[in-house]
Amino acid sequence: MLFLQVNFIICELVALLLGFFFRIQLSPTKVSPTTRHVFQVVIGLSLTYFCFGSQILHLFAQTFVCYFLMHTLRPGVMEKVVLLVAMSYLAMCHIYRVVYDYGGYTLDITGPLMVNTQRLSCLAFSLTDGSSKDESKLSPTLKYHASKKWPGLLEFCSYILCFSTCMCGPVCFYQDYIAFIEGTGYDAGKKENDKIIRGEPPSPVPAMLKTLVWAALTGAVMMIILPRYPIPFMKGQAVNLSSGLGYNKKDKDGNDRWDLMDNADIVQVEMSTSLKMLLDNWNKTTSYWLRYVVYERVHSTLGVFFVSAFWHGFYSGYYLTFMTGAVFINTSRLVRRKIRPWFQKTPAMAFLYDILTFITTRIAIAYLVFPFVFLEFWPSLETYASMYYWFHIIVGAFMVVLPLIHTSGSKPSEKKTQ
C-alpha cells in the first residue's frame, strides 16, 4: 500500500499549489460563487479518485444516502438519523478494515469517511437548528451555527468535495464554507439587503508558513521518536490556508486571524494543566464537532467519549482509553471544585496548584494512551496490571473521598473563628 501513501502526499502537494491559484485567480471578487463551487467539485473529485481509486464509491454512498435523508425526513428526526447512518456506514468500513488489516495501518478511504461523517452530521444539525421556531431554546453555540438556507446539489457537493478538506480535514461548518466561497467571511465582505458585497481575502501566507514549519519540525521529530504521529492534520491545515479557507476575522489588535480551522495548538497541548485543556487543543476541530453534535445535545461527558471511540473504530483499546478518559475528566472536575479553592489564597499557592496539575496531566495522558497504542484489550490490561493499576486506584479514591469534602464560600480558617 506504499503507492497509496505516495499518492496521498502528491495530492496534498497539488492541493497546496492549487490553493494559491484558487485564492488568487478565482478570488470571490473575480469570479462567481458558482465558478468557485464547480472548481472545488472537479478538483476535489479528481484528487480523491487519484488517491483512493474505486474506494471513492464508499464516500459517494455515505454522502448521498445522507443527502436523501436530509431532504425526506423532518427536522428533529432527520439530524439524528443522519448521524446514525453516517456513523453506521463508517463503522462497517472500520470493521472491514479490522478484518483485512488487524493491528496494522493502511491508508484507505476510512480517513476521508471519518471527516465526512463530521461534515454530514454538522450540516444536518445546523439545518435542524436553523429550522427551529423558538431560537431561545438554542444555546449560543447552536444559534451561531444554525443554517436557515438548505444547500442545493452543487453547494452540497462542493462542501463535501472541497479539495483542501475532503481527504484529511479538518471539518468546516457549512455556513463558514459558504461565507468563504461567496467572499463574505472576510472583514471587507458582507451582505446588504440580500446583495452580496464580496471582500478581497487577506494574505494567509504568514499563517500558512507558520503551520508548515510546525508540521516540518514535529514531523522530523516524530519520524525518529514515533512514526505513527498523525501529522496529516497539520498538512491539511496548510492546504486550507493556501486556498484562503480558515479566516476568522481580526483580533483585538487588528491582526488577521487564520485559526478558524486550526486543528492543534502545540503550546497549549504541552503546557496544559488539565486533561480537558489538553484534549480541547489537540485535534481541535474533532473536539468541537463532538461538543456541537453530542455534548450540546445530551450534556454527557461519557456520551462524548463513547461517540469518539466509536468514530475511531472497533479496537477495544479505543474504548478502554476513551471510557477511562471520561472518568478521569469527571474526577478532575471534582478536584477543581473541591480542592482548587484551598490553593487560591495566595499567588504562590495558586502557582503550586498549576504545577501539580501540569505534572498530573502529563502522567494521566501517558497512562491513558497505552490501550490506544496497543489497540487490544488483554495486552492493555496486562500493562496496567504490571503497574498495579496505581492511577486507577488514586482516581477511584478521589471519587469516593472528594464528594465528602464540604466546600463553602468561606475559608476554613474563618470557620474556626466563628
C-alpha positions as CSV (number, residue, x, y, z in Angstrom):
1,M,0.0,0.0,0.0
2,L,3.0,2.3,-0.3
3,F,1.7,3.7,-3.5
4,L,-1.4,5.0,-1.6
5,Q,0.8,6.9,0.7
6,V,2.8,8.3,-2.2
7,N,-0.4,9.3,-3.9
8,F,-1.7,11.0,-0.8
9,I,1.5,13.1,-0.5
10,I,1.2,14.0,-4.2
11,C,-2.4,15.0,-3.7
12,E,-1.6,17.2,-0.7
13,L,1.2,19.0,-2.6
14,V,-1.0,19.5,-5.6
15,A,-3.8,20.8,-3.4
16,L,-1.3,23.2,-1.7
17,L,-0.3,24.7,-5.1
18,L,-3.9,24.8,-6.4
19,G,-4.9,26.6,-3.3
20,F,-2.8,29.6,-4.3
21,F,-4.4,29.5,-7.8
22,F,-7.9,29.3,-6.3
23,R,-7.3,32.1,-3.8
24,I,-5.7,34.5,-6.3
25,Q,-7.1,33.7,-9.8
26,L,-10.6,32.5,-8.6
27,S,-11.0,35.2,-5.9
28,P,-14.6,35.9,-5.0
29,T,-14.1,39.4,-6.4
30,K,-13.1,38.0,-9.8
31,V,-15.5,35.0,-10.4
32,S,-18.9,34.0,-9.3
33,P,-19.6,31.6,-6.4
34,T,-20.8,29.0,-9.0
35,T,-17.4,29.0,-10.6
36,R,-15.7,28.5,-7.3
37,H,-18.1,25.7,-6.4
38,V,-17.5,23.9,-9.7
39,F,-13.7,24.2,-9.3
40,Q,-13.9,22.7,-5.8
41,V,-16.0,19.8,-7.0
42,V,-13.9,18.9,-10.0
43,I,-10.5,19.2,-8.2
44,G,-11.8,17.5,-5.0
45,L,-13.2,14.6,-7.0
46,S,-10.1,14.2,-9.1
47,L,-7.7,14.2,-6.2
48,T,-9.8,11.9,-4.1
49,Y,-10.1,9.4,-7.0
50,F,-6.4,9.7,-7.8
51,C,-5.5,8.8,-4.2
52,F,-8.1,6.2,-3.4
53,G,-9.4,4.9,-6.7
54,S,-12.6,2.9,-6.7
55,Q,-12.8,3.3,-2.9
56,I,-14.3,6.7,-3.5
57,L,-17.6,4.9,-4.1
58,H,-17.9,4.5,-0.3
59,L,-17.7,8.3,0.0
60,F,-20.4,8.7,-2.5
61,A,-22.7,6.0,-0.9
62,Q,-22.4,7.6,2.6
63,T,-22.8,11.1,1.2
64,F,-25.9,10.7,-1.0
65,V,-27.8,8.4,1.4
66,C,-27.5,11.1,4.0
67,Y,-28.4,13.8,1.5
68,F,-31.5,11.9,0.6
69,L,-32.4,11.6,4.3
70,M,-31.9,15.4,4.8
71,H,-34.5,16.1,2.2
72,T,-37.0,13.5,3.2
73,L,-37.1,13.4,7.0
74,R,-38.4,16.2,9.2
75,P,-36.0,18.2,11.4
76,G,-35.9,16.8,14.9
77,V,-35.6,13.3,13.5
78,M,-33.5,13.9,10.4
79,E,-30.3,15.0,12.1
80,K,-30.3,12.0,14.5
81,V,-30.9,9.6,11.6
82,V,-28.2,11.2,9.5
83,L,-25.7,10.9,12.4
84,L,-26.7,7.3,13.0
85,V,-26.5,6.3,9.3
86,A,-23.2,8.1,8.7
87,M,-21.6,6.6,11.8
88,S,-23.0,3.1,10.9
89,Y,-21.5,3.3,7.4
90,L,-18.2,4.4,8.8
91,A,-18.5,1.5,11.4
92,M,-18.9,-1.1,8.6
93,C,-15.7,0.2,6.9
94,H,-13.9,0.2,10.2
95,I,-15.0,-3.4,10.8
96,Y,-13.8,-4.5,7.3
97,R,-10.5,-2.8,7.9
98,V,-10.0,-4.7,11.2
99,V,-10.7,-7.9,9.3
100,Y,-8.2,-7.4,6.5
101,D,-5.5,-5.4,8.3
102,Y,-5.9,-6.2,12.0
103,G,-3.5,-4.3,14.2
104,G,-1.9,-2.5,11.2
105,Y,-2.3,0.8,9.5
106,T,-3.2,1.0,5.8
107,L,-4.1,4.3,4.2
108,D,-7.6,3.9,2.8
109,I,-10.9,5.6,2.4
110,T,-11.8,5.3,6.2
111,G,-9.8,8.5,6.8
112,P,-12.0,10.6,4.4
113,L,-15.1,8.9,5.7
114,M,-14.3,9.9,9.3
115,V,-14.1,13.5,8.2
116,N,-17.1,13.2,6.0
117,T,-19.1,11.8,9.0
118,Q,-18.3,15.0,10.8
119,R,-19.3,17.2,7.8
120,L,-22.6,15.4,7.2
121,S,-23.7,15.4,10.9
122,C,-22.7,19.0,11.4
123,L,-24.7,20.1,8.3
124,A,-27.7,18.0,9.5
125,F,-27.7,19.5,13.0
126,S,-27.1,23.0,11.6
127,L,-30.1,22.7,9.3
128,T,-32.3,21.5,12.1
129,D,-31.2,24.3,14.4
130,G,-31.9,26.8,11.6
131,S,-35.4,25.5,11.2
132,S,-36.2,25.9,14.9
133,K,-39.2,28.1,15.6
134,D,-38.1,29.0,19.1
135,E,-34.4,30.2,18.9
136,S,-34.5,30.9,22.6
137,K,-34.1,27.2,23.2
138,L,-30.8,27.2,21.4
139,S,-27.5,27.7,23.1
140,P,-25.3,30.5,21.8
141,T,-23.2,27.8,20.0
142,L,-26.1,26.2,18.3
143,K,-27.6,29.5,17.4
144,Y,-24.3,30.7,15.9
145,H,-24.0,27.6,13.6
146,A,-27.7,27.4,12.7
147,S,-28.3,27.4,8.9
148,K,-31.6,28.7,7.6
149,K,-30.7,28.0,3.9
150,W,-30.7,24.4,2.7
151,P,-27.9,23.7,0.2
152,G,-28.6,23.0,-3.4
153,L,-26.9,20.0,-5.0
154,L,-23.9,22.0,-6.3
155,E,-23.3,23.7,-3.0
156,F,-23.6,20.4,-1.2
157,C,-21.2,18.6,-3.5
158,S,-18.7,21.5,-3.2
159,Y,-18.9,21.4,0.6
160,I,-18.3,17.6,0.7
161,L,-15.6,17.5,-2.0
162,C,-13.7,20.7,-1.1
163,F,-10.3,19.8,-2.3
164,S,-8.5,21.2,0.7
165,T,-10.5,19.3,3.3
166,C,-12.0,16.2,1.6
167,M,-9.1,13.8,2.2
168,C,-7.9,14.6,5.7
169,G,-9.9,17.5,7.0
170,P,-10.3,19.3,9.3
171,V,-14.0,19.7,9.3
172,C,-15.5,23.1,8.4
173,F,-19.1,24.2,9.2
174,Y,-21.3,24.7,6.2
175,Q,-22.0,28.4,7.0
176,D,-18.3,29.1,7.2
177,Y,-17.6,27.3,4.0
178,I,-20.3,29.2,2.1
179,A,-19.0,32.5,3.5
180,F,-15.6,31.5,2.2
181,I,-16.9,30.7,-1.2
182,E,-19.0,33.8,-1.5
183,G,-16.3,36.1,0.0
184,T,-18.5,37.3,2.8
185,G,-16.4,35.7,5.5
186,Y,-13.7,38.4,5.4
187,D,-14.0,41.7,7.2
188,A,-14.4,43.5,3.9
189,G,-17.2,41.2,2.8
190,K,-20.8,41.4,3.9
191,K,-24.4,41.2,2.8
192,E,-26.6,44.3,2.4
193,N,-30.3,43.8,1.5
194,D,-29.6,40.3,0.2
195,K,-26.9,41.7,-2.1
196,I,-23.5,40.2,-1.6
197,I,-20.6,42.6,-1.3
198,R,-17.5,40.4,-1.6
199,G,-14.3,41.2,0.2
200,E,-10.8,40.6,-1.0
201,P,-9.2,37.9,1.0
202,P,-6.2,39.0,3.1
203,S,-3.0,37.0,2.7
204,P,-2.8,33.8,4.6
205,V,0.9,33.2,3.7
206,P,2.4,34.1,7.2
207,A,-0.1,31.8,8.9
208,M,0.5,29.1,6.3
209,L,4.3,29.2,6.6
210,K,4.0,29.0,10.4
211,T,1.9,25.9,10.1
212,L,4.3,24.3,7.6
213,V,7.2,25.0,9.8
214,W,5.4,23.4,12.8
215,A,4.5,20.4,10.6
216,A,8.1,20.0,9.4
217,L,9.5,20.2,12.9
218,T,7.1,17.9,14.5
219,G,7.2,15.6,11.6
220,A,11.0,15.3,11.7
221,V,11.0,14.7,15.5
222,M,8.2,12.2,15.4
223,M,9.6,10.2,12.4
224,I,12.5,9.5,14.8
225,I,10.6,9.0,18.0
226,L,7.1,7.8,16.9
227,P,6.4,7.1,13.2
228,R,2.7,6.9,13.9
229,Y,2.4,10.6,14.7
230,P,-0.6,11.9,12.8
231,I,0.9,14.9,11.0
232,P,-1.5,14.9,8.0
233,F,-3.9,17.1,10.1
234,M,-1.3,19.9,10.1
235,K,-0.6,19.5,6.4
236,G,-4.3,19.6,5.7
237,Q,-4.5,22.9,7.7
238,A,-1.7,24.4,5.5
239,V,-3.6,23.4,2.3
240,N,-6.7,25.1,3.6
241,L,-4.8,28.3,4.3
242,S,-3.2,28.3,0.9
243,S,-6.7,28.5,-0.7
244,G,-7.9,31.1,1.8
245,L,-10.1,28.9,3.9
246,G,-9.7,29.4,7.6
247,Y,-10.0,33.2,8.0
248,N,-11.5,34.1,11.4
249,K,-11.8,37.9,11.5
250,K,-9.3,40.2,13.2
251,D,-8.1,40.0,16.8
252,K,-8.3,42.9,19.2
253,D,-5.0,44.4,17.9
254,G,-6.3,44.4,14.3
255,N,-4.3,41.4,13.1
256,D,-5.8,38.9,10.7
257,R,-6.7,35.6,12.4
258,W,-6.4,32.4,10.4
259,D,-7.4,30.0,13.2
260,L,-11.0,29.1,12.1
261,M,-9.8,25.6,11.2
262,D,-6.8,25.5,13.4
263,N,-6.5,21.8,14.4
264,A,-3.8,21.8,17.0
265,D,-2.2,24.2,19.4
266,I,1.0,22.5,20.3
267,V,2.0,25.0,23.0
268,Q,-1.4,24.7,24.8
269,V,-1.2,20.9,24.5
270,E,2.3,20.7,26.0
271,M,1.6,23.3,28.7
272,S,-2.0,22.2,29.6
273,T,-2.9,21.8,33.3
274,S,-5.9,19.5,32.8
275,L,-6.9,16.7,30.5
276,K,-9.8,18.7,29.2
277,M,-7.5,21.6,28.2
278,L,-5.1,19.1,26.5
279,L,-7.9,17.4,24.5
280,D,-9.5,20.7,23.6
281,N,-6.3,21.8,22.0
282,W,-5.4,18.5,20.2
283,N,-7.4,17.7,17.1
284,K,-9.5,20.8,18.0
285,T,-12.0,20.5,15.2
286,T,-12.9,17.0,16.2
287,S,-13.3,18.1,19.8
288,Y,-15.5,20.9,18.7
289,W,-17.6,18.5,16.5
290,L,-18.1,16.2,19.4
291,R,-19.1,19.1,21.6
292,Y,-21.5,20.5,19.0
293,V,-23.1,17.2,17.9
294,V,-23.1,15.3,21.2
295,Y,-22.4,17.4,24.3
296,E,-24.6,20.4,23.4
297,R,-27.5,17.9,22.9
298,V,-27.1,15.4,25.8
299,H,-24.6,17.1,28.2
300,S,-22.8,13.8,28.9
301,T,-19.0,13.5,29.0
302,L,-19.3,9.8,28.9
303,G,-21.5,10.1,25.8
304,V,-18.9,12.3,24.1
305,F,-16.1,9.8,24.8
306,F,-18.2,6.8,23.6
307,V,-19.0,8.5,20.3
308,S,-15.4,9.5,19.9
309,A,-14.3,5.8,20.5
310,F,-17.0,4.6,18.0
311,W,-15.9,7.2,15.5
312,H,-12.2,5.9,15.7
313,G,-13.1,2.3,15.1
314,F,-13.6,-1.0,16.8
315,Y,-10.3,-1.9,18.5
316,S,-11.1,-2.5,22.2
317,G,-8.1,-0.3,23.2
318,Y,-10.0,2.8,21.9
319,Y,-12.9,2.1,24.3
320,L,-10.6,1.5,27.2
321,T,-8.8,4.8,26.6
322,F,-11.9,6.9,26.0
323,M,-14.1,5.5,28.7
324,T,-11.3,5.7,31.2
325,G,-10.6,9.3,30.0
326,A,-14.2,10.2,30.6
327,V,-13.9,9.0,34.2
328,F,-10.6,10.9,34.6
329,I,-12.0,14.1,33.3
330,N,-15.1,13.9,35.6
331,T,-12.7,13.3,38.5
332,S,-10.5,16.3,37.5
333,R,-13.6,18.5,37.6
334,L,-14.3,17.2,41.1
335,V,-10.8,18.0,42.1
336,R,-11.1,21.5,40.7
337,R,-14.3,22.1,42.5
338,K,-13.3,20.7,45.9
339,I,-9.5,21.2,46.1
340,R,-8.6,24.1,43.9
341,P,-10.3,26.8,46.2
342,W,-7.9,25.8,49.0
343,F,-5.0,26.8,46.7
344,Q,-6.3,30.2,45.7
345,K,-5.5,32.1,48.9
346,T,-2.1,33.4,47.7
347,P,-0.4,33.6,44.3
348,A,2.3,31.2,45.4
349,M,-0.3,28.6,46.4
350,A,-2.1,29.1,43.1
351,F,1.1,28.6,41.2
352,L,1.8,25.4,43.1
353,Y,-1.6,24.1,42.2
354,D,-0.9,24.8,38.5
355,I,2.5,23.0,38.8
356,L,0.8,20.0,40.4
357,T,-2.0,19.8,37.8
358,F,0.5,20.2,35.0
359,I,2.6,17.2,36.2
360,T,-0.6,15.2,36.9
361,T,-1.9,15.9,33.4
362,R,1.4,14.6,31.8
363,I,1.2,11.4,33.9
364,A,-2.5,10.9,33.2
365,I,-2.2,11.2,29.4
366,A,0.8,8.9,29.3
367,Y,-1.1,6.4,31.4
368,L,-4.3,6.7,29.2
369,V,-2.6,6.1,25.8
370,F,-1.4,2.6,26.5
371,P,-4.7,0.9,25.2
372,F,-4.9,3.4,22.3
373,V,-1.4,2.3,21.2
374,F,-1.8,-1.4,21.9
375,L,-5.3,-1.5,20.4
376,E,-6.0,-4.8,22.1
377,F,-7.8,-5.5,25.4
378,W,-5.7,-8.0,27.2
379,P,-2.3,-6.5,26.4
380,S,-3.6,-3.2,27.8
381,L,-4.8,-4.8,31.0
382,E,-1.6,-6.7,31.4
383,T,0.3,-3.4,31.1
384,Y,-1.9,-1.7,33.7
385,A,-1.6,-4.8,36.0
386,S,2.2,-4.6,35.8
387,M,1.8,-1.1,37.3
388,Y,-0.7,-2.3,39.8
389,Y,-3.4,0.0,38.4
390,W,-2.0,2.7,40.6
391,F,-3.5,5.7,38.7
392,H,-6.9,3.9,38.6
393,I,-6.7,3.4,42.4
394,I,-5.9,7.0,43.0
395,V,-8.7,8.3,40.8
396,G,-11.1,5.8,42.5
397,A,-10.1,7.1,45.9
398,F,-10.7,10.7,44.8
399,M,-14.1,9.8,43.5
400,V,-15.1,8.3,46.9
401,V,-13.4,10.9,49.2
402,L,-13.9,14.2,47.4
403,P,-17.7,14.3,47.5
404,L,-17.5,14.1,51.3
405,I,-15.5,17.3,51.5
406,H,-17.7,20.3,52.1
407,T,-16.9,23.4,50.0
408,S,-18.3,26.7,51.0
409,G,-17.6,30.3,50.2
410,S,-15.8,31.0,53.5
411,K,-12.2,30.0,54.1
412,P,-11.5,27.1,56.5
413,S,-9.7,29.5,58.9
414,E,-12.7,31.7,59.1
415,K,-14.9,28.8,60.1
416,K,-12.8,28.1,63.1
417,T,-13.0,31.7,64.4
418,Q,-16.8,31.8,64.1
